[in-house]
Amino acid sequence: MPEKRKQFPLRMSEELYQTYERWASDEFRSVNAQIEAVLSEAASKLGRSKNQNGS
């Protein structure tokens, strides 16, 4: 069964959005996927993720 995904509105400055847009393009991701990847990595590095991969 696929993981259930939570949707919520996110507000950020235009400048930050453009930063994520360029970053996502560099990694062949959507902006949404890039934001999720950055948040997941940060949670894992800080020991806050349920699914830690031993970083």
N, C-alpha and C positions, 0 to 999 in steps of 0.2 A: 504494500500500500504506500503510495507517495506521501512524503512528509507534508503535513498541513502548513500552509504559508499564511502568515498574518499580514494584512494590508493596513497601512496607516499613512496619513498625509505627512509629508516632511517639508519643512520650509527652510531654505538656506539662501544665502546671498547669491546674486547672479555670478559674481566672481568665483565663489566656491563651486557652483554648479559647472561653470566653464572649465575649472580645474579638473573636476571629475569626468567631464565629457572628454577632455583630451586624454586623460589617464585611461579611461575605459577604451577609447579608440586604440591606444597603444597596445592594449592587452586583448583586443578583439572581443570586448564585452559590451553589454548595455550599461548605461549609467547606473541603473538599478542594481545590476549584478555586481558592478564595481563597488558600490557603496556596501552591499551585503558582504562582499569578500573582505573589504577593509575592516568592517565591524567584526566579522567572524575571527579574523586574524588577531585583532586587538583583544578580543575576549579570551582567545586561546592563550596569547602571550601573557595576559594578566591572571591566568588561572581561573577565569570566570565561566569558561565554557563547559557544558556537560560532556561534550565530545572532544576532549583534548587528545591531540595526536602526539603527545610527548615532545613538544617543542623545547 
